[in-house]
Amino acid sequence: MQRHPQRVQALSDAVVHALKWLQTAGLTDILKTVPASHWMGDRAVYLGAFQGLRESYAVDGLVRGEEVDNAWRAYARLKGSSVRQPLITARTFTNVFAQNAQAFRGRVLG
């Protein structure tokens, strides 16, 4: 992120914009956008799973510290995990790019 901040910001802008779109997109819009190969052969199951998860998506793209802690704890329990000591999770993520994307979205995308 430090070596390529413009790339990270462009990706963050796109993700925040997509998350906002996902909150209001109709199911037919989703199906038009997602390649059929991602449906795993069952459109109804894909749409049902999406509907069940839709409300869990962050609208603003921001990551909360407790969410990061939970993800690291789950990762540490995986067989072959490289996590060997307690992490200071605040050092493993930043919301700066998502916050910048919010400001960008407000100025440019409205």
Biopython code that builds the backbone (N, CA, C, O; Angstrom):
import numpy as np
from Bio.PDB.StructureBuilder import StructureBuilder

atoms = [
    (1, "MET", "N", (0.820, -1.178, 0.000)),
    (1, "MET", "CA", (0.000, 0.000, 0.000)),
    (1, "MET", "C", (0.868, 1.246, 0.000)),
    (1, "MET", "O", (0.524, 2.247, -0.629)),
    (2, "GLN", "N", (1.976, 1.190, 0.694)),
    (2, "GLN", "CA", (2.859, 2.354, 0.757)),
    (2, "GLN", "C", (3.583, 2.579, -0.568)),
    (2, "GLN", "O", (3.867, 3.721, -0.928)),
    (3, "ARG", "N", (3.885, 1.505, -1.294)),
    (3, "ARG", "CA", (4.594, 1.649, -2.569)),
    (3, "ARG", "C", (3.690, 2.064, -3.715)),
    (3, "ARG", "O", (4.155, 2.674, -4.678)),
    (4, "HIS", "N", (2.399, 1.742, -3.628)),
    (4, "HIS", "CA", (1.473, 2.021, -4.732)),
    (4, "HIS", "C", (0.171, 2.639, -4.216)),
    (4, "HIS", "O", (-0.903, 2.078, -4.437)),
    (5, "PRO", "N", (0.247, 3.775, -3.536)),
    (5, "PRO", "CA", (-0.967, 4.339, -2.933)),
    (5, "PRO", "C", (-2.039, 4.726, -3.957)),
    (5, "PRO", "O", (-3.230, 4.641, -3.657)),
    (6, "GLN", "N", (-1.639, 5.146, -5.153)),
    (6, "GLN", "CA", (-2.639, 5.512, -6.160)),
    (6, "GLN", "C", (-3.423, 4.287, -6.611)),
    (6, "GLN", "O", (-4.634, 4.371, -6.812)),
    (7, "ARG", "N", (-2.758, 3.166, -6.772)),
    (7, "ARG", "CA", (-3.445, 1.923, -7.152)),
    (7, "ARG", "C", (-4.393, 1.472, -6.048)),
    (7, "ARG", "O", (-5.526, 1.067, -6.311)),
    (8, "VAL", "N", (-3.918, 1.548, -4.818)),
    (8, "VAL", "CA", (-4.759, 1.144, -3.686)),
    (8, "VAL", "C", (-5.968, 2.061, -3.591)),
    (8, "VAL", "O", (-7.079, 1.601, -3.328)),
    (9, "GLN", "N", (-5.759, 3.356, -3.803)),
    (9, "GLN", "CA", (-6.879, 4.284, -3.735)),
    (9, "GLN", "C", (-7.881, 4.026, -4.850)),
    (9, "GLN", "O", (-9.088, 4.074, -4.617)),
    (10, "ALA", "N", (-7.399, 3.754, -6.054)),
    (10, "ALA", "CA", (-8.312, 3.468, -7.166)),
    (10, "ALA", "C", (-9.133, 2.213, -6.877)),
    (10, "ALA", "O", (-10.334, 2.188, -7.144)),
    (11, "LEU", "N", (-8.507, 1.183, -6.343)),
    (11, "LEU", "CA", (-9.224, -0.035, -5.979)),
    (11, "LEU", "C", (-10.229, 0.246, -4.865)),
    (11, "LEU", "O", (-11.360, -0.238, -4.915)),
    (12, "SER", "N", (-9.829, 1.018, -3.869)),
    (12, "SER", "CA", (-10.737, 1.367, -2.771)),
    (12, "SER", "C", (-11.929, 2.166, -3.275)),
    (12, "SER", "O", (-13.057, 1.943, -2.835)),
    (13, "ASP", "N", (-11.689, 3.093, -4.194)),
    (13, "ASP", "CA", (-12.788, 3.871, -4.778)),
    (13, "ASP", "C", (-13.793, 2.938, -5.452)),
    (13, "ASP", "O", (-15.004, 3.087, -5.290)),
    (14, "ALA", "N", (-13.273, 1.984, -6.204)),
    (14, "ALA", "CA", (-14.153, 1.042, -6.916)),
    (14, "ALA", "C", (-14.929, 0.157, -5.939)),
    (14, "ALA", "O", (-16.120, -0.083, -6.137)),
    (15, "VAL", "N", (-14.273, -0.324, -4.899)),
    (15, "VAL", "CA", (-14.937, -1.204, -3.934)),
    (15, "VAL", "C", (-16.030, -0.445, -3.185)),
    (15, "VAL", "O", (-17.132, -0.967, -3.017)),
    (16, "VAL", "N", (-15.749, 0.763, -2.739)),
    (16, "VAL", "CA", (-16.759, 1.544, -2.022)),
    (16, "VAL", "C", (-17.943, 1.841, -2.939)),
    (16, "VAL", "O", (-19.096, 1.758, -2.514)),
    (17, "HIS", "N", (-17.664, 2.182, -4.183)),
    (17, "HIS", "CA", (-18.746, 2.437, -5.147)),
    (17, "HIS", "C", (-19.575, 1.165, -5.364)),
    (17, "HIS", "O", (-20.804, 1.224, -5.398)),
    (18, "ALA", "N", (-18.912, 0.032, -5.509)),
    (18, "ALA", "CA", (-19.621, -1.242, -5.721)),
    (18, "ALA", "C", (-20.455, -1.620, -4.497)),
    (18, "ALA", "O", (-21.581, -2.094, -4.645)),
    (19, "LEU", "N", (-19.926, -1.421, -3.303)),
    (19, "LEU", "CA", (-20.682, -1.733, -2.084)),
    (19, "LEU", "C", (-21.946, -0.883, -1.996)),
    (19, "LEU", "O", (-23.007, -1.374, -1.612)),
    (20, "LYS", "N", (-21.828, 0.369, -2.347)),
    (20, "LYS", "CA", (-23.002, 1.253, -2.337)),
    (20, "LYS", "C", (-24.030, 0.758, -3.357)),
    (20, "LYS", "O", (-25.224, 0.716, -3.061)),
    (21, "TRP", "N", (-23.577, 0.387, -4.542)),
    (21, "TRP", "CA", (-24.472, -0.118, -5.588)),
    (21, "TRP", "C", (-25.158, -1.404, -5.134)),
    (21, "TRP", "O", (-26.353, -1.586, -5.368)),
    (22, "LEU", "N", (-24.417, -2.288, -4.491)),
    (22, "LEU", "CA", (-24.984, -3.560, -4.045)),
    (22, "LEU", "C", (-26.133, -3.388, -3.053)),
    (22, "LEU", "O", (-27.004, -4.254, -2.965)),
    (23, "GLN", "N", (-26.147, -2.304, -2.319)),
    (23, "GLN", "CA", (-27.212, -2.082, -1.338)),
    (23, "GLN", "C", (-28.566, -1.856, -1.997)),
    (23, "GLN", "O", (-29.604, -2.155, -1.405)),
    (24, "THR", "N", (-28.562, -1.333, -3.213)),
    (24, "THR", "CA", (-29.831, -0.988, -3.865)),
    (24, "THR", "C", (-30.078, -1.739, -5.165)),
    (24, "THR", "O", (-31.169, -1.649, -5.727)),
    (25, "ALA", "N", (-29.101, -2.469, -5.647)),
    (25, "ALA", "CA", (-29.246, -3.178, -6.926)),
    (25, "ALA", "C", (-30.312, -4.264, -6.822)),
    (25, "ALA", "O", (-30.407, -4.967, -5.815)),
    (26, "GLY", "N", (-31.101, -4.386, -7.870)),
    (26, "GLY", "CA", (-32.082, -5.464, -7.922)),
    (26, "GLY", "C", (-31.399, -6.788, -8.250)),
    (26, "GLY", "O", (-30.273, -6.810, -8.748)),
    (27, "LEU", "N", (-32.076, -7.866, -7.972)),
    (27, "LEU", "CA", (-31.489, -9.185, -8.222)),
    (27, "LEU", "C", (-31.195, -9.402, -9.707)),
    (27, "LEU", "O", (-30.205, -10.048, -10.048)),
    (28, "THR", "N", (-32.033, -8.878, -10.583)),
    (28, "THR", "CA", (-31.747, -9.028, -12.016)),
    (28, "THR", "C", (-30.521, -8.221, -12.403)),
    (28, "THR", "O", (-29.757, -8.640, -13.273)),
    (29, "ASP", "N", (-30.315, -7.060, -11.766)),
    (29, "ASP", "CA", (-29.098, -6.279, -12.020)),
    (29, "ASP", "C", (-27.863, -7.054, -11.589)),
    (29, "ASP", "O", (-26.839, -7.042, -12.271)),
    (30, "ILE", "N", (-27.968, -7.721, -10.464)),
    (30, "ILE", "CA", (-26.842, -8.524, -9.965)),
    (30, "ILE", "C", (-26.538, -9.640, -10.956)),
    (30, "ILE", "O", (-25.380, -9.869, -11.305)),
    (31, "LEU", "N", (-27.580, -10.336, -11.409)),
    (31, "LEU", "CA", (-27.364, -11.443, -12.347)),
    (31, "LEU", "C", (-26.765, -10.966, -13.662)),
    (31, "LEU", "O", (-25.990, -11.693, -14.285)),
    (32, "LYS", "N", (-27.109, -9.766, -14.091)),
    (32, "LYS", "CA", (-26.534, -9.212, -15.320)),
    (32, "LYS", "C", (-25.056, -8.894, -15.145)),
    (32, "LYS", "O", (-24.290, -8.934, -16.108)),
    (33, "THR", "N", (-24.662, -8.582, -13.940)),
    (33, "THR", "CA", (-23.296, -8.142, -13.660)),
    (33, "THR", "C", (-22.353, -9.290, -13.321)),
    (33, "THR", "O", (-21.188, -9.278, -13.720)),
    (34, "VAL", "N", (-22.850, -10.274, -12.589)),
    (34, "VAL", "CA", (-22.012, -11.389, -12.130)),
    (34, "VAL", "C", (-21.974, -12.469, -13.214)),
    (34, "VAL", "O", (-23.022, -12.911, -13.685)),
    (35, "PRO", "N", (-20.783, -12.890, -13.606)),
    (35, "PRO", "CA", (-20.692, -13.954, -14.609)),
    (35, "PRO", "C", (-21.399, -15.236, -14.155)),
    (35, "PRO", "O", (-21.344, -15.601, -12.981)),
    (36, "ALA", "N", (-22.051, -15.902, -15.083)),
    (36, "ALA", "CA", (-22.803, -17.125, -14.765)),
    (36, "ALA", "C", (-21.916, -18.184, -14.110)),
    (36, "ALA", "O", (-22.403, -18.990, -13.318)),
    (37, "SER", "N", (-20.646, -18.190, -14.427)),
    (37, "SER", "CA", (-19.745, -19.186, -13.826)),
    (37, "SER", "C", (-19.655, -19.024, -12.308)),
    (37, "SER", "O", (-19.302, -19.974, -11.610)),
    (38, "HIS", "N", (-19.965, -17.847, -11.794)),
    (38, "HIS", "CA", (-19.930, -17.611, -10.346)),
    (38, "HIS", "C", (-21.176, -18.130, -9.648)),
    (38, "HIS", "O", (-21.191, -18.248, -8.422)),
    (39, "TRP", "N", (-22.204, -18.438, -10.395)),
    (39, "TRP", "CA", (-23.442, -18.956, -9.800)),
    (39, "TRP", "C", (-23.287, -20.414, -9.370)),
    (39, "TRP", "O", (-24.149, -20.956, -8.679)),
    (40, "MET", "N", (-22.194, -21.042, -9.778)),
    (40, "MET", "CA", (-21.919, -22.449, -9.445)),
    (40, "MET", "C", (-23.031, -23.372, -9.936)),
    (40, "MET", "O", (-23.342, -24.384, -9.308)),
    (41, "GLY", "N", (-23.626, -22.999, -11.079)),
    (41, "GLY", "CA", (-24.628, -23.857, -11.698)),
    (41, "GLY", "C", (-26.035, -23.713, -11.138)),
    (41, "GLY", "O", (-26.956, -24.362, -11.635)),
    (42, "ASP", "N", (-26.226, -22.887, -10.125)),
    (42, "ASP", "CA", (-27.552, -22.765, -9.526)),
    (42, "ASP", "C", (-27.848, -21.308, -9.206)),
    (42, "ASP", "O", (-27.466, -20.791, -8.156)),
    (43, "ARG", "N", (-28.527, -20.672, -10.119)),
    (43, "ARG", "CA", (-28.847, -19.259, -9.989)),
    (43, "ARG", "C", (-29.661, -18.963, -8.725)),
    (43, "ARG", "O", (-29.395, -17.971, -8.046)),
    (44, "ALA", "N", (-30.628, -19.790, -8.404)),
    (44, "ALA", "CA", (-31.484, -19.571, -7.240)),
    (44, "ALA", "C", (-30.690, -19.642, -5.935)),
    (44, "ALA", "O", (-30.900, -18.836, -5.028)),
    (45, "VAL", "N", (-29.786, -20.602, -5.848)),
    (45, "VAL", "CA", (-28.961, -20.724, -4.640)),
    (45, "VAL", "C", (-28.048, -19.509, -4.509)),
    (45, "VAL", "O", (-27.876, -18.968, -3.416)),
    (46, "TYR", "N", (-27.463, -19.082, -5.633)),
    (46, "TYR", "CA", (-26.591, -17.901, -5.614)),
    (46, "TYR", "C", (-27.363, -16.680, -5.116)),
    (46, "TYR", "O", (-26.896, -15.959, -4.235)),
    (47, "LEU", "N", (-28.541, -16.455, -5.685)),
    (47, "LEU", "CA", (-29.341, -15.296, -5.291)),
    (47, "LEU", "C", (-29.799, -15.383, -3.835)),
    (47, "LEU", "O", (-29.830, -14.373, -3.131)),
    (48, "GLY", "N", (-30.148, -16.571, -3.390)),
    (48, "GLY", "CA", (-30.534, -16.751, -1.992)),
    (48, "GLY", "C", (-29.392, -16.444, -1.048)),
    (48, "GLY", "O", (-29.582, -15.792, -0.021)),
    (49, "ALA", "N", (-28.203, -16.913, -1.395)),
    (49, "ALA", "CA", (-27.026, -16.641, -0.571)),
    (49, "ALA", "C", (-26.719, -15.145, -0.568)),
    (49, "ALA", "O", (-26.404, -14.566, 0.471)),
    (50, "PHE", "N", (-26.817, -14.533, -1.739)),
    (50, "PHE", "CA", (-26.560, -13.098, -1.815)),
    (50, "PHE", "C", (-27.552, -12.329, -0.944)),
    (50, "PHE", "O", (-27.160, -11.449, -0.178)),
    (51, "GLN", "N", (-28.822, -12.659, -1.063)),
    (51, "GLN", "CA", (-29.843, -11.978, -0.260)),
    (51, "GLN", "C", (-29.560, -12.148, 1.232)),
    (51, "GLN", "O", (-29.727, -11.207, 2.009)),
    (52, "GLY", "N", (-29.136, -13.335, 1.627)),
    (52, "GLY", "CA", (-28.845, -13.584, 3.033)),
    (52, "GLY", "C", (-27.645, -12.802, 3.547)),
    (52, "GLY", "O", (-27.570, -12.470, 4.730)),
    (53, "LEU", "N", (-26.711, -12.512, 2.650)),
    (53, "LEU", "CA", (-25.488, -11.812, 3.052)),
    (53, "LEU", "C", (-25.530, -10.314, 2.783)),
    (53, "LEU", "O", (-24.714, -9.573, 3.332)),
    (54, "ARG", "N", (-26.448, -9.855, 1.963)),
    (54, "ARG", "CA", (-26.459, -8.453, 1.515)),
    (54, "ARG", "C", (-26.348, -7.471, 2.680)),
    (54, "ARG", "O", (-25.565, -6.523, 2.614)),
    (55, "GLU", "N", (-27.104, -7.683, 3.718)),
    (55, "GLU", "CA", (-27.099, -6.721, 4.820)),
    (55, "GLU", "C", (-25.792, -6.727, 5.614)),
    (55, "GLU", "O", (-25.531, -5.799, 6.380)),
    (56, "SER", "N", (-24.975, -7.759, 5.438)),
    (56, "SER", "CA", (-23.708, -7.805, 6.167)),
    (56, "SER", "C", (-22.598, -7.030, 5.466)),
    (56, "SER", "O", (-21.545, -6.790, 6.058)),
    (57, "TYR", "N", (-22.819, -6.636, 4.215)),
    (57, "TYR", "CA", (-21.793, -5.873, 3.490)),
    (57, "TYR", "C", (-21.694, -4.461, 4.060)),
    (57, "TYR", "O", (-22.711, -3.826, 4.338)),
    (58, "ALA", "N", (-20.489, -3.982, 4.228)),
    (58, "ALA", "CA", (-20.278, -2.622, 4.708)),
    (58, "ALA", "C", (-20.621, -1.645, 3.589)),
    (58, "ALA", "O", (-20.075, -1.739, 2.490)),
    (59, "VAL", "N", (-21.504, -0.731, 3.860)),
    (59, "VAL", "CA", (-21.891, 0.249, 2.841)),
    (59, "VAL", "C", (-20.761, 1.240, 2.602)),
    (59, "VAL", "O", (-20.567, 1.709, 1.480)),
    (60, "ASP", "N", (-20.024, 1.554, 3.645)),
    (60, "ASP", "CA", (-18.996, 2.581, 3.551)),
    (60, "ASP", "C", (-17.601, 2.030, 3.260)),
    (60, "ASP", "O", (-16.678, 2.804, 3.007)),
    (61, "GLY", "N", (-17.431, 0.714, 3.291)),
    (61, "GLY", "CA", (-16.132, 0.113, 3.031)),
    (61, "GLY", "C", (-15.183, 0.155, 4.214)),
    (61, "GLY", "O", (-14.049, -0.311, 4.114)),
    (62, "LEU", "N", (-15.626, 0.701, 5.322)),
    (62, "LEU", "CA", (-14.762, 0.796, 6.494)),
    (62, "LEU", "C", (-14.713, -0.544, 7.224)),
    (62, "LEU", "O", (-15.697, -1.282, 7.273)),
    (63, "VAL", "N", (-13.562, -0.833, 7.781)),
    (63, "VAL", "CA", (-13.350, -2.060, 8.538)),
    (63, "VAL", "C", (-13.241, -1.679, 10.005)),
    (63, "VAL", "O", (-12.504, -0.759, 10.359)),
    (64, "ARG", "N", (-13.971, -2.384, 10.857)),
    (64, "ARG", "CA", (-13.927, -2.121, 12.292)),
    (64, "ARG", "C", (-12.894, -3.036, 12.948)),
    (64, "ARG", "O", (-12.681, -4.169, 12.514)),
    (65, "GLY", "N", (-12.272, -2.533, 13.979)),
    (65, "GLY", "CA", (-11.220, -3.276, 14.662)),
    (65, "GLY", "C", (-11.653, -4.644, 15.141)),
    (65, "GLY", "O", (-10.894, -5.605, 15.019)),
    (66, "GLU", "N", (-12.872, -4.757, 15.691)),
    (66, "GLU", "CA", (-13.338, -6.054, 16.188)),
    (66, "GLU", "C", (-13.539, -7.049, 15.042)),
    (66, "GLU", "O", (-13.387, -8.254, 15.239)),
    (67, "GLU", "N", (-13.880, -6.554, 13.849)),
    (67, "GLU", "CA", (-14.015, -7.440, 12.691)),
    (67, "GLU", "C", (-12.651, -7.998, 12.291)),
    (67, "GLU", "O", (-12.535, -9.171, 11.936)),
    (68, "VAL", "N", (-11.635, -7.167, 12.349)),
    (68, "VAL", "CA", (-10.274, -7.608, 12.035)),
    (68, "VAL", "C", (-9.800, -8.612, 13.073)),
    (68, "VAL", "O", (-9.190, -9.624, 12.728)),
    (69, "ASP", "N", (-10.075, -8.339, 14.331)),
    (69, "ASP", "CA", (-9.701, -9.278, 15.399)),
    (69, "ASP", "C", (-10.339, -10.644, 15.164)),
    (69, "ASP", "O", (-9.672, -11.672, 15.282)),
    (70, "ASN", "N", (-11.628, -10.655, 14.832)),
    (70, "ASN", "CA", (-12.326, -11.920, 14.571)),
    (70, "ASN", "C", (-11.720, -12.654, 13.385)),
    (70, "ASN", "O", (-11.546, -13.872, 13.436)),
    (71, "ALA", "N", (-11.399, -11.939, 12.328)),
    (71, "ALA", "CA", (-10.807, -12.574, 11.143)),
    (71, "ALA", "C", (-9.444, -13.183, 11.477)),
    (71, "ALA", "O", (-9.150, -14.301, 11.053)),
    (72, "TRP", "N", (-8.614, -12.464, 12.228)),
    (72, "TRP", "CA", (-7.301, -12.999, 12.595)),
    (72, "TRP", "C", (-7.422, -14.210, 13.514)),
    (72, "TRP", "O", (-6.657, -15.166, 13.388)),
    (73, "ARG", "N", (-8.384, -14.171, 14.441)),
    (73, "ARG", "CA", (-8.582, -15.337, 15.320)),
    (73, "ARG", "C", (-9.002, -16.558, 14.503)),
    (73, "ARG", "O", (-8.519, -17.664, 14.744)),
    (74, "ALA", "N", (-9.889, -16.362, 13.551)),
    (74, "ALA", "CA", (-10.319, -17.474, 12.698)),
    (74, "ALA", "C", (-9.148, -17.984, 11.868)),
    (74, "ALA", "O", (-8.962, -19.193, 11.736)),
    (75, "TYR", "N", (-8.363, -17.078, 11.313)),
    (75, "TYR", "CA", (-7.206, -17.474, 10.508)),
    (75, "TYR", "C", (-6.189, -18.250, 11.349)),
    (75, "TYR", "O", (-5.622, -19.240, 10.886)),
    (76, "ALA", "N", (-5.966, -17.804, 12.563)),
    (76, "ALA", "CA", (-4.986, -18.458, 13.435)),
    (76, "ALA", "C", (-5.374, -19.896, 13.759)),
    (76, "ALA", "O", (-4.506, -20.717, 14.057)),
    (77, "ARG", "N", (-6.675, -20.212, 13.704)),
    (77, "ARG", "CA", (-7.137, -21.572, 13.999)),
    (77, "ARG", "C", (-7.003, -22.514, 12.800)),
    (77, "ARG", "O", (-7.142, -23.728, 12.952)),
    (78, "LEU", "N", (-6.737, -21.971, 11.620)),
    (78, "LEU", "CA", (-6.597, -22.825, 10.438)),
    (78, "LEU", "C", (-5.332, -23.661, 10.519)),
    (78, "LEU", "O", (-4.296, -23.205, 11.005)),
    (79, "LYS", "N", (-5.432, -24.872, 10.043)),
    (79, "LYS", "CA", (-4.263, -25.742, 10.001)),
    (79, "LYS", "C", (-3.226, -25.105, 9.077)),
    (79, "LYS", "O", (-3.547, -24.698, 7.960)),
    (80, "GLY", "N", (-2.011, -25.023, 9.538)),
    (80, "GLY", "CA", (-0.938, -24.443, 8.744)),
    (80, "GLY", "C", (-0.870, -22.932, 8.816)),
    (80, "GLY", "O", (-0.122, -22.316, 8.057)),
    (81, "SER", "N", (-1.635, -22.315, 9.712)),
    (81, "SER", "CA", (-1.627, -20.858, 9.847)),
    (81, "SER", "C", (-0.237, -20.369, 10.226)),
    (81, "SER", "O", (0.470, -21.005, 11.007)),
    (82, "SER", "N", (0.138, -19.237, 9.665)),
    (82, "SER", "CA", (1.446, -18.669, 9.972)),
    (82, "SER", "C", (1.402, -17.729, 11.179)),
    (82, "SER", "O", (2.432, -17.170, 11.553)),
    (83, "VAL", "N", (0.244, -17.546, 11.789)),
    (83, "VAL", "CA", (0.133, -16.680, 12.961)),
    (83, "VAL", "C", (0.663, -17.448, 14.165)),
    (83, "VAL", "O", (0.082, -18.454, 14.573)),
    (84, "ARG", "N", (1.754, -16.976, 14.726)),
    (84, "ARG", "CA", (2.399, -17.691, 15.824)),
    (84, "ARG", "C", (2.339, -16.921, 17.149)),
    (84, "ARG", "O", (2.538, -17.504, 18.215)),
    (85, "GLN", "N", (2.074, -15.652, 17.085)),
    (85, "GLN", "CA", (2.044, -14.852, 18.302)),
    (85, "GLN", "C", (0.861, -13.897, 18.236)),
    (85, "GLN", "O", (0.327, -13.646, 17.156)),
    (86, "PRO", "N", (0.458, -13.374, 19.354)),
    (86, "PRO", "CA", (-0.645, -12.398, 19.313)),
    (86, "PRO", "C", (-0.257, -11.203, 18.447)),
    (86, "PRO", "O", (0.850, -10.676, 18.556)),
    (87, "LEU", "N", (-1.163, -10.793, 17.605)),
    (87, "LEU", "CA", (-0.920, -9.669, 16.713)),
    (87, "LEU", "C", (-1.463, -8.385, 17.304)),
    (87, "LEU", "O", (-2.409, -8.397, 18.092)),
    (88, "ILE", "N", (-0.863, -7.297, 16.920)),
    (88, "ILE", "CA", (-1.460, -5.993, 17.185)),
    (88, "ILE", "C", (-2.234, -5.677, 15.920)),
    (88, "ILE", "O", (-1.687, -5.136, 14.959)),
    (89, "THR", "N", (-3.515, -6.023, 15.931)),
    (89, "THR", "CA", (-4.301, -5.974, 14.704)),
    (89, "THR", "C", (-4.438, -4.575, 14.128)),
    (89, "THR", "O", (-4.655, -4.428, 12.926)),
    (90, "ALA", "N", (-4.320, -3.559, 14.944)),
    (90, "ALA", "CA", (-4.408, -2.191, 14.432)),
    (90, "ALA", "C", (-3.318, -1.906, 13.400)),
    (90, "ALA", "O", (-3.444, -0.981, 12.598)),
    (91, "ARG", "N", (-2.259, -2.695, 13.423)),
    (91, "ARG", "CA", (-1.174, -2.521, 12.446)),
    (91, "ARG", "C", (-1.426, -3.285, 11.143)),
    (91, "ARG", "O", (-0.634, -3.185, 10.207)),
    (92, "THR", "N", (-2.522, -4.047, 11.075)),
    (92, "THR", "CA", (-2.755, -4.905, 9.910)),
    (92, "THR", "C", (-3.773, -4.345, 8.929)),
    (92, "THR", "O", (-4.033, -4.965, 7.898)),
    (93, "PHE", "N", (-4.357, -3.187, 9.225)),
    (93, "PHE", "CA", (-5.340, -2.604, 8.317)),
    (93, "PHE", "C", (-5.386, -1.096, 8.489)),
    (93, "PHE", "O", (-4.899, -0.552, 9.480)),
    (94, "THR", "N", (-5.975, -0.438, 7.517)),
    (94, "THR", "CA", (-6.209, 0.998, 7.590)),
    (94, "THR", "C", (-7.533, 1.321, 6.903)),
    (94, "THR", "O", (-7.938, 0.646, 5.957)),
    (95, "ASN", "N", (-8.185, 2.342, 7.386)),
    (95, "ASN", "CA", (-9.422, 2.817, 6.764)),
    (95, "ASN", "C", (-9.200, 4.086, 5.946)),
    (95, "ASN", "O", (-10.150, 4.648, 5.401)),
    (96, "VAL", "N", (-7.972, 4.532, 5.860)),
    (96, "VAL", "CA", (-7.675, 5.791, 5.178)),
    (96, "VAL", "C", (-8.168, 5.775, 3.737)),
    (96, "VAL", "O", (-8.773, 6.747, 3.284)),
    (97, "PHE", "N", (-7.924, 4.704, 3.018)),
    (97, "PHE", "CA", (-8.306, 4.648, 1.609)),
    (97, "PHE", "C", (-9.822, 4.611, 1.444)),
    (97, "PHE", "O", (-10.359, 5.234, 0.528)),
    (98, "ALA", "N", (-10.514, 3.890, 2.316)),
    (98, "ALA", "CA", (-11.978, 3.861, 2.257)),
    (98, "ALA", "C", (-12.561, 5.223, 2.615)),
    (98, "ALA", "O", (-13.549, 5.650, 2.019)),
    (99, "GLN", "N", (-11.961, 5.903, 3.578)),
    (99, "GLN", "CA", (-12.423, 7.242, 3.934)),
    (99, "GLN", "C", (-12.214, 8.212, 2.771)),
    (99, "GLN", "O", (-13.075, 9.043, 2.482)),
    (100, "ASN", "N", (-11.070, 8.098, 2.111)),
    (100, "ASN", "CA", (-10.822, 8.926, 0.931)),
    (100, "ASN", "C", (-11.819, 8.605, -0.177)),
    (100, "ASN", "O", (-12.267, 9.501, -0.893)),
    (101, "ALA", "N", (-12.163, 7.338, -0.316)),
    (101, "ALA", "CA", (-13.129, 6.931, -1.345)),
    (101, "ALA", "C", (-14.494, 7.526, -1.051)),
    (101, "ALA", "O", (-15.208, 7.927, -1.970)),
    (102, "GLN", "N", (-14.864, 7.586, 0.226)),
    (102, "GLN", "CA", (-16.136, 8.206, 0.595)),
    (102, "GLN", "C", (-16.150, 9.674, 0.178)),
    (102, "GLN", "O", (-17.139, 10.158, -0.372)),
    (103, "ALA", "N", (-15.067, 10.371, 0.438)),
    (103, "ALA", "CA", (-14.973, 11.777, 0.063)),
    (103, "ALA", "C", (-15.017, 11.923, -1.460)),
    (103, "ALA", "O", (-15.677, 12.820, -1.983)),
    (104, "PHE", "N", (-14.316, 11.043, -2.161)),
    (104, "PHE", "CA", (-14.297, 11.050, -3.624)),
    (104, "PHE", "C", (-15.703, 10.790, -4.172)),
    (104, "PHE", "O", (-16.157, 11.475, -5.088)),
    (105, "ARG", "N", (-16.376, 9.808, -3.608)),
    (105, "ARG", "CA", (-17.724, 9.454, -4.075)),
    (105, "ARG", "C", (-18.666, 10.634, -3.898)),
    (105, "ARG", "O", (-19.499, 10.912, -4.761)),
    (106, "GLY", "N", (-18.527, 11.321, -2.783)),
    (106, "GLY", "CA", (-19.392, 12.465, -2.537)),
    (106, "GLY", "C", (-19.157, 13.593, -3.526)),
    (106, "GLY", "O", (-20.104, 14.259, -3.943)),
    (107, "ARG", "N", (-17.903, 13.814, -3.906)),
    (107, "ARG", "CA", (-17.580, 14.904, -4.823)),
    (107, "ARG", "C", (-17.921, 14.566, -6.262)),
    (107, "ARG", "O", (-18.493, 15.382, -6.984)),
    (108, "VAL", "N", (-17.563, 13.347, -6.675)),
    (108, "VAL", "CA", (-17.645, 13.019, -8.088)),
    (108, "VAL", "C", (-18.908, 12.243, -8.458)),
    (108, "VAL", "O", (-19.552, 12.539, -9.465)),
    (109, "LEU", "N", (-19.259, 11.254, -7.643)),
    (109, "LEU", "CA", (-20.375, 10.386, -8.011)),
    (109, "LEU", "C", (-21.706, 10.855, -7.469)),
    (109, "LEU", "O", (-22.754, 10.445, -7.968)),
    (110, "GLY", "N", (-21.687, 11.693, -6.475)),
    (110, "GLY", "CA", (-22.913, 12.257, -5.916)),
    (110, "GLY", "C", (-23.715, 11.356, -5.133)),
    (110, "GLY", "O", (-24.766, 11.747, -4.624)),
]
sb = StructureBuilder()
sb.init_structure("model")
sb.init_model(0)
sb.init_chain("A")
sb.init_seg("    ")
for serial, (resi, resn, name, xyz) in enumerate(atoms, 1):
    if name == "N":
        sb.init_residue(resn, " ", resi, " ")
    sb.init_atom(name, np.array(xyz, "f"), 0.0, 1.0, " ", f" {name:<3s}", serial, name[0])
structure = sb.get_structure()
